[in-house]
Amino acid sequence: MMQLLSSILLPLCAIEGHADLQVESVLHLTGAADQEFPLQYLRLNEFISSRDTFENICKWRGFECVDGSLVKMHGYWSDSGLAWNLSWFPSSLTVIKISFLNMDTLLPTRFLPKKLETCILDSCDLRGSIDLRTLPYPLIRLSVPGNSLSGKVFLTSLPPKITEVNLLRNKIGKVFISMEDIPESFHVSVLNQGYNEKPRIVYVGSVCKNRPNFVF
């Protein structure tokens, strides 16, 4: 019993200097790093089970590793009181898929993992603006529908292999498009912003009419 209790109440100072930067990233990502007892915090908010420890992060529900490196993060968690900070996704991630989780936070695209290829954050209560000009270079798919993202969106300087940007059911007011910078086979879903609202579309530079693969 005492061993179990000591594991649950393991304070943050006990893992400082931990060689596993993935654990440190997840602690900051979820707000656990600001808690005196981070493991207890994650368990109470049902992010991990009572059996999970910092040493077996690759076995946590919703995480997938390759050779010890986190590569996929799937949102199988119930709605909780975690204090999310999306600047702290583990840098090795290539896939993020999280849906219907009340994160109540911003999406700072310049701090997304540099190897990220798929980013799906569906109905996660994301707010503020979203800068598509600072997306990770390898990104292929960005899907963030059903949030509260607002302001202007720039479809310029996009990752070269990106094929989809889904911004449906947000609060986007204006979309700037540079057709010269639109990758091949690219489509964006942005016209339906909820309550039948549509953003204003502004074309920047020359409008190329020979890009049939570009659709809204």
N, C-alpha and C positions, 0 to 999 in steps of 0.2 A: 504493500500500500504506500509506504513512504517513497519507494522508488518511482511509482507511478505519479505520485503527487509532485515529486521534484522534477519529473519530466514535463508535466503540465505547466508548472510555474517557472520553467526555465527563463531567466531574465535575459534581456537583450545583451547585457554586458558579457554573458557567457558565450556568445557566438561572435563577438567582435573579433576581427582578425581572422575569421573563418575563411579558408582558402576558396570555398565555393562561392564565387561571385553571383551565381545564379540564385542562390538562396537570398543573398543580400538584395538583389534586384526585386525578387518577389515580395520581400518584406516591405520595401519602399513602395512597390506597386500597389499593395493592398492597405498601406497605412500601418502595418504591424511594426515597422521600425520605430514608430513614435510611441509604442506601448511598452510598459515596463516588462510585461510578460507576453511576448509576441506569439509564442506557440499557443498559449491559452486563448489569446485574442482570435487567432485563426480558427481554432476549434469551436469557440463559442459562437462565431459567425458562420459556422458550417462550411468553411472554405476547405478544411481538411478533416479527416476522421480522427477519432481518439487514438488510433494506432499509428498515425503518421508522425514522423519526426523530420528534423532538418536533414538527416543523413540519407533519407530515402525519397528525396523530392521527385525523382524520376518515376516513382510509383504513386504519386499523388493523383487523385482523380482529376481528369482533365488535362494531364500533362503527358507528353510523349518525348522520349529522348532517343538519340542515336549516339552510341559510343559515349554516353554520359553527358551529352550536351542537349539541352532543351531545344526542340525544334518545332513542336506544336503545342498550342494552348487552346483547349476547347472549353467553352462555358457551360459546364454542367452544374453550376452552383445555384442554390436557391437565393432569392433576393435577401440581401443582408445589409448590415450597417458598416461595411468596410469603407474606409476613406481612400478611394482610388486616386492614384496619381499615374497617369498613362505615359509619363516621361520615363518610367522605370520598367518597361517590358524587357525581359532578358534579351541580351544582344544577339543570341544565337537563334532566336525564333525565326522560322520561315513561314509559319501559318498561325494566324490568330482567328478563332471563330467563337464569338461570344454573343449570345442573344438573350433578350428579355431580362436584363440584369440592371438594376438601378444604380448606375455608377455616379451620376450627378457630378460630372467633371468635364474638363476640356480634352480635346484631342490634339496635342502638339505634334504635328506630323514630322517636324524636323528631328524629333527624338525617337521616332519609331525605329525598330531594329533594322540595321543596314542590309541584312540579308532577307528581309521580309518579302514574300511573294504574294501572299493572300492575307487580306485584312477584312474581316467581317465583324462589325459591331452593330448588330441589328436591335433597335429598340432598347438602347442602353442609357437613355437620358443624357446623352452628350449635349453640351451647350457651347455657346460662343461661336467664333468663326473657325473655318477650316481652310488651311493653306495647301492647295494641291501642288504648289510649285516646289515644295520641299519634301515630297514623298520619296521613299527609298528607291534607289535606282532599279533594283530587280523587280519592283512591284508589278504584278499582272492584274490583280483584282482588288478594288476597294469598294466595299459595300457597307454603307452606314445609314440605311433607311430608318424611318420611325424615331428620329431623335429631335433635338431642338437646336440644331446647327443653324446659324443665321448669318446675315451680312452678305458680302460679296464672295464669289467663287471665280477663280481664274483657271480656265482650261488652256493654260500656256505652260511651256517648260515641263511637260509631263514625262514620266518615265518612258523610255523608248518601246518597251514591250507591253505596256498596259493595254488591256482590252476592255475593261469595264470600270465605270465609276457610277455607283448607285447612290443618289442623294434624295430619293423620294421621301415624301412625308417629313420634311424638315421645315425650316423657316427662311430658306435662301431667298434673298430679294433681287439679286442681280448676278448674271453669269457672263463673264468676259471670255470670248472664244477666239483663239488664233488658229484658223484652219490650217495654216502652214505648219503648225506644231502638233497637229492631231496625228497620233500613230495610226498605222494601218489596222483595219478590222476593229476599230474602237467604237464603243457606244456608251452614251451617258444617259442615265435616267434622272431627270431633274425637273421636268415640267410640272409634275403634280406635287405641290408642296403642302397639301392638306387643305381642307375647307375650300377646294377648287381654286386655290391660289396658284398663280404661275409667276415665276421670276422673269424679270426683264432680261432679254438676250442682247448682248452687245458684241458685235464682231470687231476684232482688232486686226488691222492690216488688210491684206487682200483676201477676198472671199473666193476660195477655189471651189468651182462647181463640179469638179471631177473626182469627188471623194464619196462615192455612193455607200461606202461601208460605214460612214459616220452617221449615226442615227441618234435621235433623242429617246 
